[in-house]
Amino acid sequence: MVWGILFILFGVVIWVLNFLGSGWNWGRDWPFLLILWGIYIFTKGLPRKRKKKDVKVILNEIASGKISAEEGLRKLED
């Protein structure tokens, strides 16, 4: 997620520095791809962290006997 933010910031800085003309110019507008890549990396990292936390909580509940393994599997599939 940190890499995503860095790519976004780096792309914005370069793009703003190069953005002096009008229209699409590959030599000037390529940092836009860094911005898109940074957004992709940033959004890809968000659900994964929540998922890991949920898995850890469910496994702890199974280990402590609060829920059964079958109920834990149903929670993980949701």
Biopython code that builds the backbone (N, CA, C, O; Angstrom):
import numpy as np
from Bio.PDB.StructureBuilder import StructureBuilder

atoms = [
    (1, "MET", "N", (0.823, -1.176, 0.000)),
    (1, "MET", "CA", (0.000, 0.000, 0.000)),
    (1, "MET", "C", (0.878, 1.254, 0.000)),
    (1, "MET", "O", (0.542, 2.249, -0.641)),
    (2, "VAL", "N", (1.987, 1.204, 0.710)),
    (2, "VAL", "CA", (2.901, 2.347, 0.732)),
    (2, "VAL", "C", (3.485, 2.578, -0.661)),
    (2, "VAL", "O", (3.636, 3.720, -1.095)),
    (3, "TRP", "N", (3.813, 1.481, -1.362)),
    (3, "TRP", "CA", (4.338, 1.622, -2.716)),
    (3, "TRP", "C", (3.319, 2.280, -3.630)),
    (3, "TRP", "O", (3.685, 3.078, -4.492)),
    (4, "GLY", "N", (2.057, 1.959, -3.453)),
    (4, "GLY", "CA", (1.014, 2.579, -4.259)),
    (4, "GLY", "C", (0.978, 4.079, -4.059)),
    (4, "GLY", "O", (0.880, 4.836, -5.025)),
    (5, "ILE", "N", (1.057, 4.511, -2.821)),
    (5, "ILE", "CA", (1.050, 5.948, -2.522)),
    (5, "ILE", "C", (2.290, 6.616, -3.118)),
    (5, "ILE", "O", (2.202, 7.713, -3.670)),
    (6, "LEU", "N", (3.442, 5.955, -3.007)),
    (6, "LEU", "CA", (4.665, 6.527, -3.569)),
    (6, "LEU", "C", (4.583, 6.661, -5.085)),
    (6, "LEU", "O", (5.000, 7.679, -5.637)),
    (7, "PHE", "N", (4.045, 5.633, -5.772)),
    (7, "PHE", "CA", (3.887, 5.712, -7.220)),
    (7, "PHE", "C", (2.931, 6.834, -7.605)),
    (7, "PHE", "O", (3.182, 7.561, -8.565)),
    (8, "ILE", "N", (1.845, 6.978, -6.868)),
    (8, "ILE", "CA", (0.887, 8.045, -7.151)),
    (8, "ILE", "C", (1.560, 9.412, -7.002)),
    (8, "ILE", "O", (1.463, 10.252, -7.896)),
    (9, "LEU", "N", (2.233, 9.634, -5.889)),
    (9, "LEU", "CA", (2.888, 10.923, -5.650)),
    (9, "LEU", "C", (3.982, 11.200, -6.676)),
    (9, "LEU", "O", (4.076, 12.309, -7.202)),
    (10, "PHE", "N", (4.796, 10.211, -6.956)),
    (10, "PHE", "CA", (5.874, 10.375, -7.930)),
    (10, "PHE", "C", (5.302, 10.681, -9.316)),
    (10, "PHE", "O", (5.802, 11.563, -10.014)),
    (11, "GLY", "N", (4.260, 9.957, -9.713)),
    (11, "GLY", "CA", (3.631, 10.191, -11.009)),
    (11, "GLY", "C", (3.014, 11.569, -11.107)),
    (11, "GLY", "O", (3.140, 12.232, -12.136)),
    (12, "VAL", "N", (2.348, 12.011, -10.052)),
    (12, "VAL", "CA", (1.712, 13.336, -10.059)),
    (12, "VAL", "C", (2.774, 14.429, -10.168)),
    (12, "VAL", "O", (2.612, 15.374, -10.940)),
    (13, "VAL", "N", (3.846, 14.309, -9.408)),
    (13, "VAL", "CA", (4.898, 15.329, -9.443)),
    (13, "VAL", "C", (5.509, 15.424, -10.843)),
    (13, "VAL", "O", (5.649, 16.520, -11.385)),
    (14, "ILE", "N", (5.868, 14.290, -11.423)),
    (14, "ILE", "CA", (6.474, 14.310, -12.759)),
    (14, "ILE", "C", (5.479, 14.828, -13.796)),
    (14, "ILE", "O", (5.843, 15.620, -14.665)),
    (15, "TRP", "N", (4.229, 14.384, -13.707)),
    (15, "TRP", "CA", (3.223, 14.787, -14.682)),
    (15, "TRP", "C", (2.961, 16.285, -14.611)),
    (15, "TRP", "O", (2.849, 16.946, -15.644)),
    (16, "VAL", "N", (2.865, 16.820, -13.409)),
    (16, "VAL", "CA", (2.632, 18.262, -13.257)),
    (16, "VAL", "C", (3.826, 19.047, -13.798)),
    (16, "VAL", "O", (3.643, 20.078, -14.446)),
    (17, "LEU", "N", (5.029, 18.577, -13.544)),
    (17, "LEU", "CA", (6.216, 19.266, -14.056)),
    (17, "LEU", "C", (6.279, 19.240, -15.585)),
    (17, "LEU", "O", (6.768, 20.188, -16.199)),
    (18, "ASN", "N", (5.793, 18.170, -16.197)),
    (18, "ASN", "CA", (5.824, 18.033, -17.654)),
    (18, "ASN", "C", (4.609, 18.632, -18.346)),
    (18, "ASN", "O", (4.625, 18.815, -19.564)),
    (19, "PHE", "N", (3.563, 18.939, -17.600)),
    (19, "PHE", "CA", (2.291, 19.335, -18.185)),
    (19, "PHE", "C", (2.306, 20.827, -18.520)),
    (19, "PHE", "O", (1.876, 21.650, -17.711)),
    (20, "LEU", "N", (2.794, 21.171, -19.693)),
    (20, "LEU", "CA", (2.843, 22.560, -20.118)),
    (20, "LEU", "C", (2.075, 22.787, -21.417)),
    (20, "LEU", "O", (1.691, 23.923, -21.695)),
    (21, "GLY", "N", (1.841, 21.776, -22.206)),
    (21, "GLY", "CA", (1.134, 21.914, -23.475)),
    (21, "GLY", "C", (-0.283, 21.395, -23.378)),
    (21, "GLY", "O", (-0.806, 21.187, -22.283)),
    (22, "SER", "N", (-0.902, 21.187, -24.524)),
    (22, "SER", "CA", (-2.259, 20.641, -24.545)),
    (22, "SER", "C", (-2.275, 19.349, -25.347)),
    (22, "SER", "O", (-1.391, 19.106, -26.169)),
    (23, "GLY", "N", (-3.288, 18.521, -25.101)),
    (23, "GLY", "CA", (-3.399, 17.247, -25.803)),
    (23, "GLY", "C", (-2.516, 16.168, -25.196)),
    (23, "GLY", "O", (-1.690, 16.441, -24.325)),
    (24, "TRP", "N", (-2.697, 14.951, -25.664)),
    (24, "TRP", "CA", (-1.932, 13.809, -25.161)),
    (24, "TRP", "C", (-0.583, 13.761, -25.851)),
    (24, "TRP", "O", (-0.510, 13.777, -27.080)),
    (25, "ASN", "N", (0.453, 13.704, -25.091)),
    (25, "ASN", "CA", (1.809, 13.611, -25.598)),
    (25, "ASN", "C", (2.518, 12.538, -24.776)),
    (25, "ASN", "O", (2.720, 12.707, -23.574)),
    (26, "TRP", "N", (2.891, 11.444, -25.419)),
    (26, "TRP", "CA", (3.466, 10.315, -24.695)),
    (26, "TRP", "C", (4.695, 10.729, -23.901)),
    (26, "TRP", "O", (4.861, 10.288, -22.764)),
    (27, "GLY", "N", (5.545, 11.549, -24.457)),
    (27, "GLY", "CA", (6.756, 11.975, -23.769)),
    (27, "GLY", "C", (6.463, 12.802, -22.533)),
    (27, "GLY", "O", (7.275, 12.860, -21.609)),
    (28, "ARG", "N", (5.302, 13.443, -22.515)),
    (28, "ARG", "CA", (4.942, 14.280, -21.381)),
    (28, "ARG", "C", (4.012, 13.559, -20.411)),
    (28, "ARG", "O", (4.099, 13.768, -19.201)),
    (29, "ASP", "N", (3.127, 12.718, -20.928)),
    (29, "ASP", "CA", (2.054, 12.146, -20.114)),
    (29, "ASP", "C", (2.297, 10.724, -19.620)),
    (29, "ASP", "O", (1.388, 10.124, -19.046)),
    (30, "TRP", "N", (3.476, 10.167, -19.818)),
    (30, "TRP", "CA", (3.727, 8.801, -19.347)),
    (30, "TRP", "C", (3.627, 8.665, -17.834)),
    (30, "TRP", "O", (3.304, 7.574, -17.365)),
    (31, "PRO", "N", (3.884, 9.707, -17.036)),
    (31, "PRO", "CA", (3.733, 9.539, -15.582)),
    (31, "PRO", "C", (2.298, 9.210, -15.161)),
    (31, "PRO", "O", (2.072, 8.699, -14.064)),
    (32, "PHE", "N", (1.328, 9.504, -16.037)),
    (32, "PHE", "CA", (-0.055, 9.135, -15.752)),
    (32, "PHE", "C", (-0.181, 7.632, -15.525)),
    (32, "PHE", "O", (-1.001, 7.186, -14.723)),
    (33, "LEU", "N", (0.641, 6.848, -16.240)),
    (33, "LEU", "CA", (0.640, 5.396, -16.037)),
    (33, "LEU", "C", (1.140, 5.034, -14.635)),
    (33, "LEU", "O", (0.654, 4.079, -14.029)),
    (34, "LEU", "N", (2.110, 5.799, -14.122)),
    (34, "LEU", "CA", (2.568, 5.573, -12.745)),
    (34, "LEU", "C", (1.440, 5.844, -11.755)),
    (34, "LEU", "O", (1.290, 5.131, -10.763)),
    (35, "ILE", "N", (0.654, 6.873, -12.028)),
    (35, "ILE", "CA", (-0.468, 7.200, -11.152)),
    (35, "ILE", "C", (-1.480, 6.057, -11.158)),
    (35, "ILE", "O", (-1.938, 5.622, -10.101)),
    (36, "LEU", "N", (-1.828, 5.572, -12.354)),
    (36, "LEU", "CA", (-2.783, 4.460, -12.449)),
    (36, "LEU", "C", (-2.246, 3.210, -11.761)),
    (36, "LEU", "O", (-2.983, 2.520, -11.056)),
    (37, "TRP", "N", (-0.967, 2.921, -11.963)),
    (37, "TRP", "CA", (-0.352, 1.751, -11.334)),
    (37, "TRP", "C", (-0.361, 1.903, -9.815)),
    (37, "TRP", "O", (-0.629, 0.942, -9.094)),
    (38, "GLY", "N", (-0.072, 3.098, -9.335)),
    (38, "GLY", "CA", (-0.102, 3.353, -7.895)),
    (38, "GLY", "C", (-1.486, 3.171, -7.314)),
    (38, "GLY", "O", (-1.631, 2.614, -6.226)),
    (39, "ILE", "N", (-2.517, 3.635, -8.029)),
    (39, "ILE", "CA", (-3.900, 3.445, -7.569)),
    (39, "ILE", "C", (-4.229, 1.963, -7.516)),
    (39, "ILE", "O", (-4.864, 1.498, -6.569)),
    (40, "TYR", "N", (-3.796, 1.215, -8.534)),
    (40, "TYR", "CA", (-4.041, -0.228, -8.557)),
    (40, "TYR", "C", (-3.379, -0.919, -7.364)),
    (40, "TYR", "O", (-4.011, -1.729, -6.686)),
    (41, "ILE", "N", (-2.114, -0.603, -7.109)),
    (41, "ILE", "CA", (-1.395, -1.217, -5.987)),
    (41, "ILE", "C", (-2.042, -0.838, -4.660)),
    (41, "ILE", "O", (-2.185, -1.675, -3.768)),
    (42, "PHE", "N", (-2.432, 0.431, -4.537)),
    (42, "PHE", "CA", (-3.056, 0.900, -3.303)),
    (42, "PHE", "C", (-4.371, 0.186, -3.036)),
    (42, "PHE", "O", (-4.608, -0.280, -1.922)),
    (43, "THR", "N", (-5.233, 0.094, -4.051)),
    (43, "THR", "CA", (-6.538, -0.551, -3.853)),
    (43, "THR", "C", (-6.409, -2.060, -3.708)),
    (43, "THR", "O", (-7.225, -2.685, -3.031)),
    (44, "LYS", "N", (-5.406, -2.651, -4.326)),
    (44, "LYS", "CA", (-5.183, -4.093, -4.188)),
    (44, "LYS", "C", (-4.779, -4.449, -2.763)),
    (44, "LYS", "O", (-5.111, -5.529, -2.276)),
    (45, "GLY", "N", (-4.076, -3.563, -2.104)),
    (45, "GLY", "CA", (-3.601, -3.819, -0.753)),
    (45, "GLY", "C", (-4.655, -3.642, 0.322)),
    (45, "GLY", "O", (-4.514, -4.211, 1.404)),
    (46, "LEU", "N", (-5.699, -2.881, 0.071)),
    (46, "LEU", "CA", (-6.700, -2.611, 1.101)),
    (46, "LEU", "C", (-7.477, -3.850, 1.545)),
    (46, "LEU", "O", (-7.474, -4.150, 2.738)),
    (47, "PRO", "N", (-8.140, -4.581, 0.653)),
    (47, "PRO", "CA", (-8.941, -5.718, 1.126)),
    (47, "PRO", "C", (-8.104, -6.839, 1.727)),
    (47, "PRO", "O", (-8.557, -7.550, 2.624)),
    (48, "ARG", "N", (-6.904, -6.991, 1.237)),
    (48, "ARG", "CA", (-6.061, -8.076, 1.710)),
    (48, "ARG", "C", (-5.759, -7.925, 3.198)),
    (48, "ARG", "O", (-5.764, -8.919, 3.924)),
    (49, "LYS", "N", (-5.502, -6.735, 3.658)),
    (49, "LYS", "CA", (-5.195, -6.536, 5.071)),
    (49, "LYS", "C", (-6.399, -6.833, 5.941)),
    (49, "LYS", "O", (-6.263, -7.451, 6.997)),
    (50, "ARG", "N", (-7.571, -6.404, 5.517)),
    (50, "ARG", "CA", (-8.775, -6.711, 6.287)),
    (50, "ARG", "C", (-9.020, -8.205, 6.291)),
    (50, "ARG", "O", (-9.429, -8.753, 7.315)),
    (51, "LYS", "N", (-8.785, -8.876, 5.184)),
    (51, "LYS", "CA", (-9.014, -10.307, 5.079)),
    (51, "LYS", "C", (-8.096, -11.062, 6.043)),
    (51, "LYS", "O", (-8.543, -11.981, 6.731)),
    (52, "LYS", "N", (-6.832, -10.685, 6.097)),
    (52, "LYS", "CA", (-5.901, -11.362, 7.001)),
    (52, "LYS", "C", (-6.342, -11.199, 8.446)),
    (52, "LYS", "O", (-6.244, -12.137, 9.238)),
    (53, "LYS", "N", (-6.823, -10.021, 8.789)),
    (53, "LYS", "CA", (-7.274, -9.782, 10.148)),
    (53, "LYS", "C", (-8.488, -10.649, 10.456)),
    (53, "LYS", "O", (-8.583, -11.224, 11.540)),
    (54, "ASP", "N", (-9.427, -10.744, 9.497)),
    (54, "ASP", "CA", (-10.608, -11.573, 9.687)),
    (54, "ASP", "C", (-10.227, -13.040, 9.862)),
    (54, "ASP", "O", (-10.781, -13.724, 10.722)),
    (55, "VAL", "N", (-9.301, -13.521, 9.067)),
    (55, "VAL", "CA", (-8.867, -14.914, 9.155)),
    (55, "VAL", "C", (-8.254, -15.181, 10.526)),
    (55, "VAL", "O", (-8.517, -16.214, 11.143)),
    (56, "LYS", "N", (-7.444, -14.253, 10.991)),
    (56, "LYS", "CA", (-6.799, -14.427, 12.293)),
    (56, "LYS", "C", (-7.839, -14.492, 13.413)),
    (56, "LYS", "O", (-7.729, -15.321, 14.317)),
    (57, "VAL", "N", (-8.841, -13.624, 13.354)),
    (57, "VAL", "CA", (-9.893, -13.614, 14.373)),
    (57, "VAL", "C", (-10.677, -14.926, 14.338)),
    (57, "VAL", "O", (-10.963, -15.512, 15.382)),
    (58, "ILE", "N", (-11.022, -15.383, 13.133)),
    (58, "ILE", "CA", (-11.793, -16.627, 13.001)),
    (58, "ILE", "C", (-10.979, -17.815, 13.512)),
    (58, "ILE", "O", (-11.512, -18.677, 14.211)),
    (59, "LEU", "N", (-9.689, -17.863, 13.168)),
    (59, "LEU", "CA", (-8.857, -18.973, 13.651)),
    (59, "LEU", "C", (-8.718, -18.955, 15.170)),
    (59, "LEU", "O", (-8.700, -20.009, 15.806)),
    (60, "ASN", "N", (-8.620, -17.767, 15.750)),
    (60, "ASN", "CA", (-8.557, -17.677, 17.219)),
    (60, "ASN", "C", (-9.868, -18.136, 17.852)),
    (60, "ASN", "O", (-9.855, -18.783, 18.899)),
    (61, "GLU", "N", (-11.005, -17.806, 17.221)),
    (61, "GLU", "CA", (-12.297, -18.258, 17.747)),
    (61, "GLU", "C", (-12.419, -19.776, 17.678)),
    (61, "GLU", "O", (-12.959, -20.403, 18.590)),
    (62, "ILE", "N", (-11.915, -20.368, 16.592)),
    (62, "ILE", "CA", (-11.942, -21.834, 16.471)),
    (62, "ILE", "C", (-11.040, -22.461, 17.525)),
    (62, "ILE", "O", (-11.421, -23.434, 18.176)),
    (63, "ALA", "N", (-9.846, -21.905, 17.692)),
    (63, "ALA", "CA", (-8.887, -22.454, 18.652)),
    (63, "ALA", "C", (-9.397, -22.357, 20.086)),
    (63, "ALA", "O", (-9.133, -23.239, 20.904)),
    (64, "SER", "N", (-10.127, -21.288, 20.390)),
    (64, "SER", "CA", (-10.639, -21.132, 21.755)),
    (64, "SER", "C", (-11.940, -21.893, 21.978)),
    (64, "SER", "O", (-12.423, -21.972, 23.108)),
    (65, "GLY", "N", (-12.505, -22.448, 20.924)),
    (65, "GLY", "CA", (-13.724, -23.243, 21.055)),
    (65, "GLY", "C", (-15.010, -22.433, 20.997)),
    (65, "GLY", "O", (-16.084, -22.966, 21.276)),
    (66, "LYS", "N", (-14.925, -21.163, 20.642)),
    (66, "LYS", "CA", (-16.121, -20.324, 20.561)),
    (66, "LYS", "C", (-17.010, -20.707, 19.384)),
    (66, "LYS", "O", (-18.235, -20.626, 19.468)),
    (67, "ILE", "N", (-16.376, -21.128, 18.275)),
    (67, "ILE", "CA", (-17.138, -21.568, 17.105)),
    (67, "ILE", "C", (-16.548, -22.879, 16.612)),
    (67, "ILE", "O", (-15.409, -23.220, 16.929)),
    (68, "SER", "N", (-17.334, -23.607, 15.836)),
    (68, "SER", "CA", (-16.848, -24.869, 15.275)),
    (68, "SER", "C", (-16.061, -24.598, 14.004)),
    (68, "SER", "O", (-16.107, -23.496, 13.458)),
    (69, "ALA", "N", (-15.349, -25.594, 13.543)),
    (69, "ALA", "CA", (-14.567, -25.463, 12.316)),
    (69, "ALA", "C", (-15.475, -25.208, 11.115)),
    (69, "ALA", "O", (-15.127, -24.432, 10.225)),
    (70, "GLU", "N", (-16.639, -25.859, 11.092)),
    (70, "GLU", "CA", (-17.577, -25.672, 9.993)),
    (70, "GLU", "C", (-18.104, -24.235, 9.956)),
    (70, "GLU", "O", (-18.228, -23.637, 8.888)),
    (71, "GLU", "N", (-18.412, -23.690, 11.139)),
    (71, "GLU", "CA", (-18.886, -22.299, 11.207)),
    (71, "GLU", "C", (-17.760, -21.336, 10.786)),
    (71, "GLU", "O", (-18.019, -20.331, 10.124)),
    (72, "GLY", "N", (-16.544, -21.638, 11.164)),
    (72, "GLY", "CA", (-15.418, -20.815, 10.747)),
    (72, "GLY", "C", (-15.219, -20.838, 9.249)),
    (72, "GLY", "O", (-14.912, -19.809, 8.647)),
    (73, "LEU", "N", (-15.390, -21.998, 8.637)),
    (73, "LEU", "CA", (-15.284, -22.128, 7.183)),
    (73, "LEU", "C", (-16.367, -21.308, 6.496)),
    (73, "LEU", "O", (-16.104, -20.654, 5.486)),
    (74, "ARG", "N", (-17.586, -21.338, 7.037)),
    (74, "ARG", "CA", (-18.676, -20.526, 6.454)),
    (74, "ARG", "C", (-18.344, -19.037, 6.545)),
    (74, "ARG", "O", (-18.613, -18.290, 5.604)),
    (75, "LYS", "N", (-17.765, -18.597, 7.657)),
    (75, "LYS", "CA", (-17.399, -17.194, 7.805)),
    (75, "LYS", "C", (-16.310, -16.784, 6.821)),
    (75, "LYS", "O", (-16.325, -15.677, 6.282)),
    (76, "LEU", "N", (-15.368, -17.695, 6.595)),
    (76, "LEU", "CA", (-14.283, -17.394, 5.659)),
    (76, "LEU", "C", (-14.790, -17.309, 4.222)),
    (76, "LEU", "O", (-14.261, -16.536, 3.423)),
    (77, "GLU", "N", (-15.799, -18.088, 3.894)),
    (77, "GLU", "CA", (-16.327, -18.072, 2.532)),
    (77, "GLU", "C", (-17.170, -16.837, 2.256)),
    (77, "GLU", "O", (-17.348, -16.466, 1.096)),
    (78, "ASP", "N", (-17.691, -16.197, 3.286)),
    (78, "ASP", "CA", (-18.506, -14.991, 3.094)),
    (78, "ASP", "C", (-17.708, -13.804, 2.754)),
    (78, "ASP", "O", (-18.262, -12.721, 2.564)),
]
sb = StructureBuilder()
sb.init_structure("model")
sb.init_model(0)
sb.init_chain("A")
sb.init_seg("    ")
for serial, (resi, resn, name, xyz) in enumerate(atoms, 1):
    if name == "N":
        sb.init_residue(resn, " ", resi, " ")
    sb.init_atom(name, np.array(xyz, "f"), 0.0, 1.0, " ", f" {name:<3s}", serial, name[0])
structure = sb.get_structure()
